[in-house]
Amino acid sequence: MKPRHWKLAAAAGALVTLGVVTALVLRAFNSNLVFFYTPTQVSAGEAPSGRVFRVGGMVEAGSVQRDGVKVSFRVTDTARTMTVAYEGMLPDLFKEGKGVVAQGRLVNGEFIAQEVLAKHDENYMPPEAAAAMKAASAARGGRT
């Protein structure tokens, strides 16, 4: 092979390698990407079915039901409410009337959480949840 052909082959090999590495990185990134949705968006069918996503809002008062380590509760964005089922230990700061973000997937129309996150103090709410609560409140005419 001539030196010119070696250089061409090396350049082509480098491009193929770069393409494969880029494809693998994008695939890994896409599989680990988790989007946030509100109960209103989930009920409207905007959330992916069969894929992990986050849902957040306020834990509805009087909705927490415990059966050992199995817990179910309702999350609301003041416009819509949805039930979340979770099996495991809840965070210490998890309480009715407080903000929560649950990560999981829809299974046969029910949200099964793999992880439940509670806000860390009374002044904090995830920016997505705060924006969703504000938008839902505005849609209802400012009533909370």
C-alpha positions in Angstrom: 0.0 0.0 0.0 1.1 3.5 -0.8 1.6 6.0 2.0 -1.3 8.0 0.6 -3.6 5.0 1.0 -2.5 4.4 4.5 -3.3 8.0 5.4 -6.8 7.7 3.8 -7.4 4.3 5.6 -6.3 5.8 8.9 -8.6 8.9 8.4 -11.6 6.7 7.5 -10.9 4.4 10.5 -10.7 7.4 12.8 -14.0 8.8 11.4 -15.7 5.4 11.9 -14.4 5.1 15.4 -15.6 8.6 16.2 -19.0 7.8 14.8 -19.3 4.7 16.9 -18.2 6.4 20.1 -20.6 9.3 19.5 -23.5 6.8 18.9 -22.7 4.9 22.1 -22.5 8.1 24.1 -25.8 9.5 22.8 -27.5 6.1 23.4 -26.3 6.0 27.0 -27.3 9.7 27.5 -30.8 9.0 26.0 -31.4 5.9 28.2 -30.5 7.9 31.3 -32.5 11.0 30.5 -35.4 11.4 32.9 -38.1 14.1 32.2 -40.4 15.8 34.7 -44.2 15.8 34.3 -47.0 17.2 36.3 -50.2 15.1 37.1 -52.0 17.3 34.5 -49.5 16.4 31.8 -49.6 12.7 32.8 -53.4 12.7 32.6 -53.2 14.4 29.2 -51.1 11.6 27.9 -47.9 13.7 27.5 -45.8 11.3 29.7 -44.1 8.4 28.1 -45.6 5.0 28.7 -43.1 2.2 29.6 -40.3 4.7 30.2 -39.0 6.2 33.5 -40.0 9.8 34.2 -40.6 12.0 37.2 -43.9 13.3 38.5 -44.2 16.0 41.1 -46.4 18.2 43.1 -47.9 18.3 46.5 -48.9 15.2 48.5 -52.7 15.5 48.9 -53.8 15.7 52.6 -55.4 12.5 53.8 -54.2 10.4 50.8 -51.3 8.5 52.3 -52.1 4.8 52.8 -49.5 2.5 54.3 -49.4 -1.3 54.4 -46.0 -2.2 55.8 -43.4 -0.9 53.4 -46.0 -0.5 50.6 -47.3 3.1 50.4 -49.7 4.8 48.1 -50.5 8.5 48.0 -51.9 11.1 45.7 -49.9 13.8 44.1 -51.6 17.0 42.9 -50.7 20.1 41.0 -53.9 21.8 42.1 -55.5 21.0 38.8 -55.2 17.2 38.5 -54.4 14.4 41.0 -52.8 11.1 40.4 -52.0 8.1 42.6 -48.4 7.0 43.2 -47.6 3.5 44.5 -44.2 3.0 46.2 -42.6 0.1 48.0 -39.7 1.1 50.4 -38.7 3.6 53.0 -40.0 7.1 52.4 -37.7 10.1 53.2 -38.0 11.5 56.7 -39.3 14.8 55.2 -42.2 13.1 53.4 -45.5 14.5 54.7 -49.0 15.3 53.5 -49.3 18.8 52.1 -45.6 19.0 51.2 -43.8 18.9 47.9 -42.7 15.6 46.5 -41.1 14.2 43.3 -41.5 10.6 42.5 -39.4 8.8 39.8 -40.9 5.7 38.2 -43.1 4.6 35.3 -46.7 4.1 34.3 -47.8 0.5 34.4 -51.3 -0.2 33.3 -52.3 3.4 34.1 -50.8 3.3 37.6 -47.6 5.2 38.5 -45.2 2.8 40.2 -42.4 4.8 41.8 -38.9 3.5 42.1 -37.7 6.5 44.1 -39.5 9.2 46.2 -37.8 12.6 46.9 -39.1 15.1 49.4 -38.1 18.7 49.6 -35.4 19.4 52.1 -36.9 22.5 53.8 -40.1 24.5 53.8 -38.8 27.0 51.4 -37.6 24.7 48.6 -39.6 23.2 45.8 -38.1 21.8 42.6 -38.2 24.6 39.9 -40.3 22.3 37.6 -42.8 21.6 40.3 -43.1 25.2 41.3 -43.6 26.3 37.7 -46.2 23.6 37.2 -48.1 24.5 40.4 -48.1 28.2 39.4 -49.3 27.4 35.8 -52.1 25.1 37.2 -53.2 27.8 39.6 -53.3 30.4 36.9 -55.3 28.0 34.7 -57.9 27.7 37.4 -58.2 31.4 37.8 -55.7 32.0 40.6 -57.5 29.8 43.1 -55.3 27.6 45.3 
